[in-house]
């Protein structure tokens, strides 16, 4: 077991008033935390996102910051009780300052490998009797707190840690008893004297000798980061400093009473745990912490996923919270430039399709010298003769077109090259219009489904195909990222095989239907068509080879502009004959026979 969190208080202590030392201090976090909300899930997500950014700036091994009730069992996580900030939104600045100081303190304990110090002292703990072991662990715990707080004082984060420490000292002082001499009071005075002057007047004579050695320990801890560049060396040095300090103060501390006899750290293999039963009994007396409801946890995770790489909560929001088929999914936008071969003829044909088959917008031009008489401009006839009008129309190119490309392992080689060329031609054709084009590719790495944006700022990118086929989750993600405006939505999915990973395709098709997204899947060179029809239903159309892909996309756009969802292209002979190889052979034979 590791050391317990320093200031994770009981539920009734979750949000007490600020300590006297900081009650009048101005809050610091409102100067930089501008992303606030009056909505509870949104504000809790904003706070958690801010805390994760802070811990990320401290070091790479700080772990994830999570609320109590949403932890996924990661031992490296920093768990925060949400009761500290719940109830008032936006979260007041003083509460946010306290929380920033708390996670900063815990994060620095991780970056300085405090757990390694405890483990290295494990054999030494076994040489001590039960009550002496508790006393020594109090010194180690307080020494580690002083060490990381002094490190925090070297940056602006030290101002937040000071507020957290002030409340922790106030809570600790409230539990002391003035009528007896205690080890708890000695540790409290040592901790407070590091940042507070003139503590000597509070000392009982029996506290003065150990305080002399503890002050020396503080000075050694303050100098240590500048003397040892290696974190491993610093851990070893701190362990030796704590043992040396205990050798000096252990005999004096043996005369003191211990109020809190719980062990801070113990080894599971240790056969001698004298206070384990008492510790469990005292922990059972603590009221349970306020836990977030499952619905609120899901809302917080969904809002966090909107701006993060992990989009698994977004998939769960569509597929169901308890869906066992949901696989971890992440955005992967670290891609490479693509170099497609542009077919100018295809670009011209696609432009013509968008121009000819798109909706029309009425345009009226007035004040002309010829055309239809404008009754409202007749007074201009004897003056300039510009009393005519003309009504015309322009194509209203208002489509949201998204291409979703299967970039799994079976698409390597010439298949992927043909897909890149087709996407490049389509992107060139849509340049300069109001249509919105998005291109995504999906693949799988190490059991995680990936989706990557391939088109940004007019540049086409690429990814190396790999992994399994998570088509269902990819369709959901691509549909979610489509703009939420009134423009018509077309999602073209290109794949060469059935989905074999993650959420089933039926769930994705139902999602597209709810969001009014016109989904069409092009199955290219599929070996098992019946299985694909079972998965995709009427939304799939097969083509024989990737050489037909450019023409298929052209015909598909034309069909969608003409009929939309009114006619199912997979069952319509007028569309099916374009790509059915048997029908094509028959037509070629009839044409040759006629000649």
N, C-alpha and C positions, 0 to 999 in steps of 0.2 A: 504493500500500500504506500501511496505517496503522501506528502504533507497535505493536511487539510487547508482549504483556502483561508486566507488571513482574515478577511472581513465578510465572509458569507454568513450573515447573521440569521437569526430565526425569523419566521414569517412576520411576527409582530414587530420586529426591528427592521423590516425591509425598507421602509421609507420614513424614518424618523426625521424630526427637524434638524437642520444643520447644526453642527457643534458650535459652541460659543466662539471658538477661534476663527470661524469662517462665516458666522451668521450675517455679518454686515459686509462681507466681501462681495465684490461685483462678480457675476458669473462670467466665465471666459468663453464657453462654447457658443453663445449666440453671435459672437463676432465672426465665426466661420461656418456655423451650421445653418445654412439658409434653406435647405431642402426639408421643410417641415410640413405637417399636415394635421388637420383636426380629426381625420379618420383614424381609428385605433389600429387596424392592421397596417395601414400605410405608414403611420408614424412609427410603429414598432419595427417595421422593416427598414425605414430610414435610419433609425437609431442603430440597428444591428449592422447595417451596411457601413455606417460611419465608424463603428467600433472595429469592424474588420479592416477598414483602411488604416486605422491607427496601428493596430497590431501588425499589419503587413509592413508598415514603415519601420517597425522596430527590428524585425528579423524574419528570416524565412521559416524558422522552426517553431513558431509560436502556436500553431494549430488554429483550428476554426473557432470563432466565437459563436456560441449558440445560446438560445434561451433555454431555461429549464423546461422540459416537456417536449422539446424538439430535437434533443440530442440523439445522434445515431450510434451512440456507444463508442465513439472515438476517444481513446484514452488521452489523446493529445489536445482535446478541445478545452476551451475556457468556457465554462458554463456560468451564465448570469441569471440570477433570479429576476424575472420580469416584474415582480411585485414592487421592485425598487422604483419603477418609473410609471407603472400603470395607474390610471385614474384621472389624469389630466393631460390633455393634448391640445397643442403641441407640448412636449415634455419640457418642464421648466429648466432654465439654464443651470441652476445649482444641482439639480438631480443629474443632469447630463454630465456636469463636471465631475461629480462623484463617480459616476460610472466609467468615465474616461480614465480617471486615476486608478480605479479598481482593475480594469483590464490591462492598463499599462504595467501595473505592479505584477500581475500574474504573467503577462507576456515576458517581462524581463526575467522573472524567475525561470522561465523556460529557455530563454536565450543564454542565460548564464548556467544552465544545466544544474539547477538546484537538486533535481532528483539524483544526479550522480554523486553529489556531496552526501546525501542521506545514505545511499547504498554503500559508499566507501566507508561510512561510519558504522555500518551494520555490525561488523565483528566487534567493534569497540563497545557498542551498546550491550552486547551479550556479556561483557565483563562487569557490568554495573548491576546493582540490585534494583528492584522494581522502582522504589521512590527516587533513587539517584538517577535512574534512567529517565524518568519523567522530568526531573530538574535539568539534566543535561540537554534533553531535547528542547526544552523551553529556551535555553540559551542559543542552541543552533537555529531554531526557528526565528527568534528575534534577530540574531546576527544576520541571517539571510535577508530578512526584511530591511534591515538597516543598509546592507550592502547594495541591494538593488535600488532602494530609494535614493541612495547617494549617487548611483549611476543616473537615475532619472533626473536628479537635480542639475545635471550637466546640459540639459535641454529644456525646452519650454514645457515638456511633459511633466517635469518636476513640480510645476505649479498645480497641476491636476492631482498628482499623487499626494501633495501636501494636504489638499482638502480631504481626500480619502483617509489619510493617516490621522488627521485631526478627529474625524468621527470615530475611527477605530480606537484611538486613545481614550476618547470620552466614554465609549462603551466599556472599555477595559477598566477604567477608573470606577465606573458605577458598580462593578462586581467585587471590588476590593473591600477588605475589612480593616478598619483603622485600629481595632483593639488588640490585634495580634500581628506579629512579624511574619510575613509570608514571602515565599519565593515569587509569587505572582506580583507582589508590590515591587520587589527588587527588579524584575524584568521590566515592569512598567516604568520605573524611574530611569532605568538605563535607556530604554527606547525614547522616552521623552527628553532626556538630557542631551541627546544627540542634536536636537534642533531647538531646544529651549535653554536659555541661560538661567543662572541662579537657581538651579535645582538643589544645590547643596543644603539650602535652608530647610528643605523638606525631608532630608535624610535623618533617619535614626542612626545612632552611633554604630549599630551592628551592620548597617548597610554600607558604611564608608569603605572598609577594606575591599569587599568584592567590587564596589563601584570603581575603585582605582584600577583594578585589572580589566574590568569591562570597558572602561574608557580607552585603555590601551588597545584592547581588541578592536574598538571602533576605529581608532587611528590607523591600525594595520589594515583593516578592511578598506578604508578610504584610499590608501596608497596602492593597494594590490592591482587594480586595473592598469595602472601606469607602469608597473614593474613586470607583469607577466602578460605577454601578447596572446598566449595560447589559452583557450578556454579550459582545456584539460588541466593545464598547469594551475590555473586559478582555482579550479575545483579542489585539486589536491592541497594547495596552499591553505584554502579556507578550512578544510577538514583538520589540518594540523593546527591551525590557529585556534579552532574551537576546543580541540583536545588539550592544548597548552593552557587555555584559559580555565578549563574545568579543573585541571590539576592544581591551579592556584586558588580557585574559589570553592572547590567541592567540599572541603572540610568545613568551611564557614556556612555554606548553604545547607549543610546537613542539619543545622540547628533551626532552620526555618520551616514553617508549616506550608504545605502545598494545598491550595484550595481546589484547583482543577487538576485532578490526577489522571486525566486521559492521556494516553500516548499520542504523540503527533504522527509518528511513523513506526511501523513494525514490519518485520519480515515474516511472511507466511510460513516459512520453514522453522521459525523460532518456536521451540517447545515451551518456553517460559514466557507466558504473557499474563502477568499477574492481574492486570486491570482490564482485560478484554471483556470479561462478563460485566463489570461495572460500567465500562465504556458503552456497551450495547444498551444497558439499562438507561443510562443518562441520555443517550441519543434517542431512545424511544420516547423520552419525556418531551422532546422538542416537537412542537406542532408541525404538521406537514406543510411544506412550502406551497405557495399558490402556483398551480400548474395551468398552463394554457390549454384551452379546449382544443380538440382535434381540428375543428373547423377553423379556429383562429390560427392555429399552426399552419394549416394548409394555405390560408390566405397570405400569411407572412411569407411563406416559402415561394408562393407564386409571384408575389411582388419582388422578391429578391432575385428571382430567375429572370425578370424582365431586363435587368442590366448586368447579368453575369454570364459566364460561359456555361454553367450547368443549367440546362433547360429541362431537366427531368421533372420538376414540379409542374411545368406547363403541360407536359405530356400526361401526367397523372390527372391534371385538371380536366382533360378531355376524355381519357380512357377510363377514369375511375380511380379513386384513392386506393381501393383494395385490389386493383387489377394485378394479378401476379405476373402477367406477361410484360409489364413495363420494364424496359431495360434502361440502364443509365445512358443519358444522352447529353452531348456537349456540343457547343459551337466551336468550330475550328477554322479560324480565318487566317491562319498562317499558310498561305498558298504561294504558288509560283506563277510567273507570267505565262500566258498562253500565246501561241503564234498560229492562229488559224489561217487557212487558205481561203480568201474571200472570193466567192463566185459572183461577179457583177451582175450576171443575168438573173441569178436567184434573188439577189438584193433588189433588183428592179421589179421582179415579179411580186415579191412580198410587199414592197411599197405600194404597188398597184392594188394588191388585195386590200390593204388597209385603207387606201384612198377610195376604192370603188364600193366596198361593202360595209364601210363604217356608217354610223348614223350621220344624218345631215343636220346642219345648223343653219337656220334661216338668216340671210344677210340682206338688208335693205339699204340701197344707196340712193340718196336724194340730191337734188340740185343739179341734175344732168341736163344737157341740151337736146337729148333725144331719149325716146323710150316711152313708157306709159305716163300719161298725164297725172301729176300729183295735185289733187284738189287743194291741198293746203299750201301749195306754192304758186297758185295761179296769179297772184299779185305780182310775181316776178316776170310774167310773160312780156309786158311792154317795156320792162326795164332791161333785163339781161337775157330773157328767153330761157333761163334755167328753171323750168317748172316741170321737169320730168323726173320720174323715179324708175328704178329697176330692182327687181327682187331676184336674188340668187341663193345659192346654198354652198356651204363648204363642208367637207368631211369633219365630223366631230370625233376625233381620235381620242377616246376616253377609256381605253382598256387598261386593266392591270394584268399584264401577261407575266406569268412565272413559269420558268422551265426548271423542272426537278430532274436531275440526272443521276442515274445509277452509276456510282463510281466504285463498285465492289470489285473483288478480285477477278471475276469473269469478264470484266470490261477492259482488261489490259490490251495494249497493242493497237491494231488498226481500228478496232471498234471505238475506242476512246478518241482516237484521232478524228474519225468521221463525226462523232458527236461534237467535238470542239469546233470543227469547220462549220457545222450547221448552226451552232449557237453564235459563232462569229458573224455569219451572214444575217441572222435574225437581228442581232444587236445593231449591225450597220444599217439595216433597213428601218429600224425604229428611231434612229438618231434624228433629232430635230422635231419630233412630234410630241404631243402631250401624253402619249401612252407611257406607262411605267413598266419597264422591263426589269425583272429580277431573275437571277440564275443561281440555283443551289445544286450542290453535289453532296451525296451522302455515301458514307462508307463505315467501316467498323475497325476499331483497333483495341486489342486487349479487353474485349468484352464490353466496350463502350461504343455506342452508336454516335457517329459524328456527322454534322451537317456544316457545310462550308459555303459561304457566299463567293461566287465566282465573277460577279460583275459589279464594279463600283467605280464611279467617276469616269465612265466611258471606257474603262479598261477591262479586258477579259482575262481572268486568271484560270489556273488549273490546279488539280491535285493528283497525286499518284493513286490509281485505283488499288483498293485492298479490302480484305475482310468479307464479312457476311452481308446479307441484304436485309436491312431494317426498313422496308418500304412503308409500312404503316405509320411508324413514328416519323419518318421523313416527310410524308404527306401532311401529317398534322402540323409539324413544325413549319413547313413551307406555307401552309395555309394561314397559320397564326401570324407569320411575318408579312403577309400581304397587307397593303395599306387599307385602313378601315374607312375609306371614303365611299362615295356613291358610285364610283366608276365600276363598270362590269369587270368581273374577275374570271380569268382563264388560267387554269393550272394544267400544264402539259407535263406528263410524267413519262420519261423514257427509261425502259428497263429491258433486260434480256432474260429475266427469270423470275420465279416466284419469291415471295417474301419468306424468309426462314429465320427471322430474328426479331424480337420485340413484339409490339402490339400487332394484332391482326389487322388486315387491310379493311375489313368491313367497318371497323370503328372509325378509321380515317375517312372512308367514303361517307359515312353518316355525318361526320363533322363538317365535311365540305358541303353537304346538302343543307345543313343547318345554317352555315355561313354564306349560302348562295354563291358558292364557288363552283364554276363549271370545270369539273375534273375529267381529263381524258388521259388514258394511259396507252402509250404505244409500246406494244410488245414486239421486240425486234429479234428475229431468229429464235423464237421460244421453242424448246423441244417438246414440252408438255403443255399444250394449249388448253386441255380440259381443266388442269389444275389452276391455270391462270384465270380461266373463265369462272371457276368456282370462287376464287378470291376476289376478282374485280367486277364480276357481273357484266352489266351492259356498258361499263365505262371503258372497256378495253378494245383496242383495235390492233390486229396483228399485221406486221409487214415481214416480208421474207428475209431481207438482208439490210445491213446498215447502208448499203448503197441507195436504198429507197427512202432513207430518212429525210433528206432535204425535200423531196417531192411530197412525202407524207405530211410534213409540217405545213407546207403550202396548202395542200388540200384540206388539212385540218382547220387552219385559220379561216379559209373560205367557208367551210361547212358551218363553223361556229358563228360567223358573222351572219350567215343566212338563216339558220334554224335555231341556234342556241340549244336549249334542252327540249325543244318541241319534237324533234325527230331523233331517234336513237341511231347513230351512225353505224354501230356494230351490226344492226339488223337491216339496214337500208341497202338494197342492191346498188343504188347509185353511188354509194361511197365504198361499199365492199369490193366492187369490181376493180377499183383502182389498184388494190394491193393483193388480190387473190391470185396466186401464181397460175392456178388452173384456168381461171377465166382469162387471164392475160394470154396464156398459150392458145386458148380457143380463138380469141380475137385475132391473134397474129396468124393463126392458120386460116381463118376465114378471109382475112385481108389478102393473104398470098394466093388463096384459091380464086378470089375475085379477079386478081390480076391475070 
